[in-house]
């Protein structure tokens, strides 16, 4: 800009007197940076020009705009008389507004009253605006109420003040009052009113304002158009927003941002990405808000490639180190599951706040990197950042998967220290942690001390009893929850049905089934699959098959549940029949499907089917799975093909205690005592620890 100004001095120097001063005044109004304005100011002084009132006013406005209140105040002190007294007070109030201190507008206001001056409309509006900018909407409204004549500027200033401070409803009310008093709104008043409607989601009144916009001929105004697009987009009327957007003769980055945000919020992923690339092709200069909006959209829709393109743009625009942009990049990579990239971004953020720390801790926890999440939490504490409830809830989830009681208790103590034990989010996470790790009494204690028990709390508490066959508390908790008026959801029914499966309580399972129908969840795939599993596990295959046929979309999990039920009942023919039907529907079996089918081929008559399944497992790559390989070892053993069992076992990559128990069981079954003992000794060489089942199998000789 300095170079540009120097080039301009040449024609300026050729001007004389008033023309040169007028040109300098024009230059001053175009200046954006403090140093630019100082160059113009200095030129006027060096040239010996006598500033007129227009130049003085422009100069004060410039310094106030740049928040250089000290310079502005000094200018007011040395300003000559040609500038009217009321104008000086208006300028002084604009300086006060730039400074943001409430004391100074009050002093100026008091001085006006003491001197007995009669403020004109412009000074009244300046008072309102100054109080608004200094954050005192009450004082602004008091001044507004005593104004003899309220023009559109004062109305707009007050409406803007309420809206900027988050009182959108008051802003809408003021706009209505302005219309009743028949004050003709300008484009700024209408745009501010539309912003208020957008904030309080008042679409009906927003449409009335839109009608007023059309009547007054402001449809093509960029400021008003941006506010209209934002209103319709936020209220879910994306088609209306798109119409306004397409009708604008010219666009700016604010308008594009509003439209992008609308598509993103409504989940229109394809339209969102198309608009982003249209904006790129139109060579619109991206602001940091554009990048943030697009990154949020990419995070919500999982468009990682587009997110990486935006990351490249942020680097090119030198915005990658901007805190707002970098935190959104971190969130995008976290939600897309790229923990390594998220950590790289995190390391570039200077002085991360609690939200940033929470994002990276949550990212690592969701990606199963639980110990790394715990380490980062410790680093966060060392950095002096106090965790919030979301950080602690994510940490508790990480510790839940680690399963270390000592560490769990230390985290619990940390939560108590920060005073979050009674928080609903943290309390739910604590209940889940204790219940899933089998510490039922601790989980129950936390649950009972929670002030606000919601459905998530009850589900967390209930889930702890689903795998405990000796505990019939699960059904009691379920009925207690119903008595307290909570409406069970899919997760509630999943937990209680699994509890019925563990207890083999088919009678209670049928009562739960009745409740599922009552709450219109019979067609829910998640619940329906667990219902199939419960009936199959308890031996009620007819009920399982009925529940299976009701499912709207039968996925591989549902098919595996019914296949496992027939396999458990030794109905090899039905098991394989279901397996073939599943393949005919175009579904690919998973490792549990293969394991269930293989386990049903437990005699010589079904050996051929077993070998066919073995071949399919090899082709699909499932033979490497320990569940499948262990089932094959057991199947060949039962079919008296000990050599095939050994071949499968030797080819197993992951051999755990269950795998070794299966192989030892085959040797015992066929009287190969020496081989069984040799296998037992080899277990220790591979650092595999025998369990109770190992010794039960070996004791079969006794």
N, C-alpha and C positions, 0 to 999 in steps of 0.2 A: 504493500500500500504506500510505503514511503516513496518508492520509485515512481509510482503512479502519480502521487501528489507533486513530485518534483517536475514531472512532465507537464502537469497542469499549470505550474507556476509561470511557464513561458507565456501562454495567452493571458494569464491573470496579470502578469507584469505589464502587458501592453494596454491594460485597462487603467482607467484613472477615476479617482473620486468614488462617487456612489456606485458606479458600475462594478469597480473592483470589490467594494465592500459587499455588494449584493451577491457577487460570485463566491466570495468567501463564506457568506452566510449559507448559501446553497451547498457548498462543500462540507460545511460543518454538519448540516442535517444528514448528509450521506455517510458520515464517519461512524464506524462501529466500535473501534477500539480507542482506548484512552489516549495512546500516543499519537494516533492520527489527528484527533481533535486538538491536541496540544500543538501540533505542527501548524495547523490553520490559525489557532489563537496567536502563536508566536509570530507568524507572518504578518498578521494585522498590526501587532504592536511595532514590529520592526519597520513596517511600511509607513508608520506615522498616521494611519487612518483614524478617523474619529468615529468609533462605533455608534450606530444608531440603536433605537430601542429594539428593532427586529434582531439585530446581531446579539445584543445583550440577552434577550430572551432565549434565543437559540443556543447561546453559549451555556447559560444556566441549565437549560433542559438537557444539553449534551452531558455536562458533568454529573447531573442527577441520574441520567440514564446509565452512566458508567459507574454509578455508586461512589463517585468521588465527591462526597458531601462537603469535605473541607474546602475544596476549590470553589464549589458552588456557593457556600456561605460567604467566603471572602469576596466573591464577585458581587453578591447582593450588598455587601457593606460598602463597596466602592462604586456601585452603580450610580450614574448621574440622574438628575431629576427628570429628564425627558421620559423615563419609564414611569407610567402612572403608578400611584401608591398601591392601588388594589392589585395591579398586575404583579408588583413586587411581592405582596403577600401570597399570591397564587404560586409564584415561583418558589417562594420559601417553603410553602406546603409541599410542593413537588420534591424538594430536597429532603424534607422530613420523611416523606413517603419512601424515598430511596434508601434512607438510613434505617428505617424500620423501628424506630424508638417511639413509643406512645407518648412520652413526656413532651417532646418537642412540638407536635401538632397542637397539644393542649396549651402550651405557652403562646404559640402564634395565635390560636383561637382567642385566648384570653386578652392578648394585646389588641386584637381587632375590636373586641367589646369595649375595653378600657378607653381606646382612642375615639370611640363613638362613630367609627366608620360604618357606613351602610354597605354591606357586601353586595356585589352584583351577582348575577346567576353563575358566572364563571368562578367566582371566589367560593360561593356556596358549594358548587360541585367539587372544587379542589379540596375543601374541608372534608366532604364525604369520602372522596377518593383517598385522601391522606390517612384518615382513621381506618379505612378498609385495609389499606396496604400495611398499616402498622398492627393489624390484627384485632382492632377494637371495633367489632361490628355493632356493639351496643351504642358507643359514642357516635358512630356513623349514622345509625338510625335516628338518634336523638336530634342530630343536626338536620337530617333529612326531613323529620317531622315539623321542624320550625321554619323550614324554607318557605318564603312567600310564594315563589314560583318554582316548580320543579320541572326542569327540562329533561330531555331524553338522556343527556350525559349523566346527570345525577341519578336517575333511575337505573341506568346501566351499571354505574359504579356500585350502587347498593346491591343490586341483584348479583353482580359478579362477586361481591364480597361474601354474600351468603353461600353462593355456590362453591367458591374457592375454599371456604372453611367447612365444607361438607354438609351444609344445611340446604340440601337440594329442594326439600319441600317448601321451605320459606322462600326460596328463589322463585319457584313456580307460583306461589301465592302473590308475590310482588308483581310478577309479570301480568297476572290476572287483574290485579288492582290497577296497574298502569294502563291496561286496555280499557278498564271501566272509566278511568279518568280521561280517556280519549287522547292520550299522549301517543303520538305516532312513533312507533319504535324504529330504530335504525338497524343496520345489519348486525351491529355488535350486540345490541339488546336481544335480538332474535336468536343469534348464535348462542349467547349465554343462557337464554331461556331453554333452548334445545338441549344444551349441556345439562341443565338442571333436570329436565325430563329424562334424559339418558341415565343420570345418576340414580334417580328414584324409580326408574323403569315405568314411567307414566306414559305409555304409548298413546293413549287416547288424547291426552292434552297435547302431546307432541305432534299428533296429526293436525290438531287445531292450529298450532303454531305454524305447521307446514302450509296450511291453507292461507294463513296471514302472510307468509313468505311469498306465496304465489301472487296474492292480491297486490302486495307492495313492490313486486318486481325484483325480488332478491334471489330468485331461483338459481341464477348463474353466478352468484357471489361465491367465491372460493371458501371464505370463512364460514358462511352459512351452510354451504354444500357439505363441508367436512363435518359440521355438527349434525346435519341430517343423516349422513351415512353412519356416523357413530351411533346415533339414536336407534335407527332401524336395525343396525347390526347387533347392538347389545340387547335389544328387545326380541331378537330371534326372527325379525322380518328381513331376512337377507335378500330376498328378491326385490323388495322396495329399496333397500340400500344399494343394490346393484343398478337399479333403474336410475337413481339419483346420480350415482357414480358415472354411469355411461353418458348421461346428459350434460355433464360438465364440459364446457368448451375448452377449459384448461385445467390441469391438475397440478397438485404439488405433493410433496412427500407425506404431508399430514393426511390428505385425502386417501392416498394409497394405503397408509398405515391403518386407517380406520376400516377400510374395506378388507384388508388382510386379516385384521383382528376379528372382524365379523365372521368370516369363513372359518377361522381357526376355532373360535368359541363354539360354533355350531357343529364342528366336526366334519365340515365339508373338505376333506383332505385333498381330493383331486382338484377342486376349484381353487382351493388355497394355493396349491403348488403351481397351477397354471397362471394364476394372478401374479405370483412371485416372479415367475419367469417372464411374464408380460412386462412387469415393472423393470426387470433387468434389461429386456430388449428395448424398452422406451428410454433407456439411459437416464432414469430418474436417480438423482443422487441419494443414496441410502443414508438415513440418519441412524443413530444408535438405537432409536426406538423401532425402526424398521427391522434391524437385525434381531433385536430382542423379540419382537412379535413373530418373526419367521422362525426363530429358534424354538420358541414356545410351541408353535404349530408343529414343527418337526418332532419335538419331544412327545407331544400328545398323540401324533399319528404314527410315530416310529419311522419317519423318513430320515434315516441316518445319513444317506448319501447327500440329500439336500442340505442337511445340517452341516455336513463337512464342507459343502460349497459356501455356505454362509460363514463358516469358520475362516475359510480362505479370504472371503471378502472383508471380514473383520481385520485380518492381518494386513490386507492391502490398504484399508482405510485408516490404519493405525488406531483401531478401536479395540483390539484384542486385549489390551491391558486396562481398558475401562472397567471399573468394578461392576457396573450394571451388566455389561456385555459378558464379561468373564464368568460371572455367577450364573447367567442364563446358559452359557456354554456348558458349564459344569452340570447344571440340571439336565440339559439335553443329553449329554453323554451318559449321565447316571440313569435316566429313564430308558435309554436305548440299550442299557446293559454293557456299555464299554467302560469298565472300571479303570483300565489302564489309562485310557485317554482322559477320563475324569480326574484321575490323580495328577496327570501332567498339567491340566488346567488349574487344578487346586494349588499346585506349587507356585504358579505364577501370580496368584492373588495376594496382594500385600495386606497384611492385617485382616485376615478373614473374620467375619462376624459369626454369631451363633447360628444363623441360618445357613451360611456356607459350610460350616463344620457339620451341621446336621445333615446337609445334603450328601456330603462325601461319606459320612458314617453310614447313612441309610443305603447309599449305593453299594458299598462293600458288603453290608449285611444281606442285601437282596441278591447279590451275586455269590453268596455262600462263603465269602472271605471274612468269616466271623472274627478270627483272631486279629486280622489286620484292622478290622473296624474297632476292636477293643483297644488296640495300640494307638490308633488315631484319637480315640476318646481321651486316653491318658495325655497325649500331646496337647490336646485342646485344653485340658485342665492346667497343664504346665504353662500354656500360653496366657493363662489368666482369664479365659473366656468361660463364663458361667453357662452351663448347658440349659436348654429349655426342655419342656416335656416331650417334644418330638425327638430330640437327641437321645434322651434317656430311654424312650420307648423303643427306638431302633437298637440301642445298645442291649437292652434286655432281650430283644428278639435274637440278637447275635449270640448272647450268652446262653439262651435257651438251646440253640443248636450245638453249642460247645459241650453242654452237659456237665460242667464243672460246678459242683455244689458250693465249694469254698469261694470260687470267684463270683457265683450267683449271689451269695450272701454279702460279699463285699460291695457289689453293685447296689444291692438292696439298701445297705447302710448309706451308700453315697446318695441314693434317692431320698432317704429320710433326712440327710444333712441339708439337701437343697430344698426340702419341703414339698416334694412332689408326690409323696406316697398317696395322698388323697385325690390326686388328679385322675380323671377317668381314663385317659389314654395310657398313662403309666401304670395305673392299677390293673387295667385289663392285660397289659403286657406281663406284669408280675404274676398274675393268676395263671396265665398261659405257661410261663416259665416253670413255675413250681408243679403245675398239674402235668405237663408233658414229660417232666423228668421224674414223675412218680412220687413227688413230695406232696401228697394229697392234703395232709393236715395244714401245712404251710400255705398252700393255695387257698384252702377253705378259710383260714384266718384272714388272709388279705381280702378275700371276697366279702367276708362279713363286715370288715371295717370300712369298706367303700361306701362313701356317702351317696353317690349317684350311680346306682347299678342299672346299666342299660342292657339292651339285648346282646351286645357284644360281650359284656361281662358274664352274662348267664351262659352264653355259648362257650366262652373260654373255660368257665367252671365245669360245665357239662362235659366238655371234650376230654377232661382228665380221667373220666370214668369209663370211656369207651373201650379200653383195652384191658380192664381189670376184671377178670372172670369171677373173682371171689367177692366182688363188691356190687351190691344191688342198689347203691345209692343213686345211680344215674336216673332210673325211672322216677324216684321220689323227687329229685331235683326238677325233672321235667314237669311233673304235676304242680310242684310249688311255683314254678315259673308261670304256668298257665293261670294259677289261682291269683297271682299278683297282676294279672292283666297284660302280660307280654305276649305279643303275637309272634309265634315261632317262624323263622325263615328257613331257607334251604340248608344253611349250615347247622341250625339247631337239629333238624331232622336227620341230617347226615350223622351227627354225633350220637343221637339217641338210638338210631338204627344199628350203628356199630356196637353200641353197648348191648343191645338185644342179641346181636350176633355172638358177642363174647360170652354172654350169659346163657346162650341157646334158649332164650325165652321167647318162643314163637307167639305165645298168647299175648304178651305185652306188645310184641312186634306188630300184631294185627290191630291192636288198639292205636298204635302210632300210625299205621297205614290209614285208619279211619280219619285221624286228624289231618293227615296229608291231603286226603280228598276234601275234607272240610275247608282247609285253607287254600284250596285250588292249586296245589303243587304236584298233583299226580303226573302231569305231563312234563314236569321239570326233569331234564336229563340227569342233572347232578343227584337229585333226590331219588329219581327212578332207578338209577344204576345201583345206588346203595340199597334200595329196597330189594332189587333182584339179588344182590349179594347176601342180604340178610336171610331171605327165604331159601336161597341155595345152601347157605352155611348151616341152616337149621334143618335141612333135609326136606323142606316143603317145595319140591321141584315143580309141581303143577302151579302153585301160587307164583313161584319165581318166573315161570314161563309166561303166565298171564301178565305179570308186571312188566316183563321184558317186551311183550307185544304191544303194550300201551305206549311205550316210548316213541316220541315223535321222530327223533334222530338217533338211531342206534350207532354209537361210535365203537371203537375197538375196546374201550373199557367196559361198556355194557355187554358186548359179546364175550369178553373174557370172563365176566362175572357168571354168566349163564353156563359157559363151557366148564368153568371151575366147579360149578354146582353138580353137573352131570358126571364130571371126572371123580369128584369126591364120593359120589354114590355108586362108583364102579360101573357106570353105564357108558361103556366105551363106544358103542354104536351111536348113541345120541350125541356124545361128545364130538365125535368125528363128523357127524352129520351137521352139527352147528358150525364146526370149523369150516366145512366146505361152503355152507351158506354164506358165512362171513366173507369168504374169499370171492364168492360170486357177486357180492355187493360192492366189491372193489376196495375192501379194507385190508390193510397189511397187518398181519398178526405181530404183536410185540413179544418180548421175552416171557411174560407171564402167560400169554396165550399158548405159546409153544410148550412151556413147562407143564401146564394143566393138561394139554392134549397128550403129551408124552407119558404123563403119570397114569393116564387111563389105559394105556397099552401094557397091562401088567401080566399078560399070560402069552403062551406060545401062539394062540390063535390070532392075537392082534399084533404079532411080531412084525409082519409085513408092513402094517400101517405105521408102526414105530420107526421102522427103517426109512420109510418115505418121509416121515416128519424130520428124522435125522438129516436126510439129504436136503430138505427145504431149509433147515436151520443153518446148514453149511453155506448154502447159496445166499441166504439173506444176511449172513454174518452174525446170527444170534447164537451160534455155537460157542462163541467167546464169552457169552454171559454165564455166570456161575449157576444161576437158577436152571437154565436150560441144560447145561452140561451135567449138573448133579441129577436132574430128572432122567437124563439118558443113561447115566451110570446105574441108577436104581432100576430103570425099565429093563435094560439088558440083563441085569442080575436076576430079576424076577422071571425073565424069559429064558433063563439058564444059558445065557451067552456071556460067560465070564470074561472071555478074551476081548469081546467088544466093549464091555464095561471098562476093562483096563486101558484099552486104546483111547476111549473118550477121556478117561481120567488123566492119562499121561499128556493128552493134548490140551488140557485145561490150563488157561493162563492164570486165573485167579482161583487158587484152591484154599478155601477157608475151612473152618472146623466142620461145617455142614457137609462139604464135599468129601472130606476125609472120613467122616462118619458113614456116608453112603458107600464108599469103597470098602471100608472095613466090614460094613453090614453085608455086602455081597460076598466077601470071603467067608464070613461066619455062616451065611446061609448055605454056602456050598461046601462047608466043612474044611476050608483051606485055613487051618489054624495057624500055621507058620507064616503064611502070607499076611494074615490079619495082624499078628504080632509085629511083623516086619514093618507093616504100614503104620502101626501105632508108634514104633520107634522113629520112623522117618518123619512123622509129624513134628517131633521136637527139633529135628535137624532143620526144618523149614520155618521154625519159630511159630508154629501153630499150636495153640494151647487147647488141649482136650477139654470137653465139658462133661456134664452128667450123662448126656446121651452116649458119648463115647464109651464110658464105663458100663452103661446098661447093655450096649451092643456086645461088648467083650465078655460080659458076665453070662451071655447066653449059653456058654459051654458048661457053666457050673451046674 
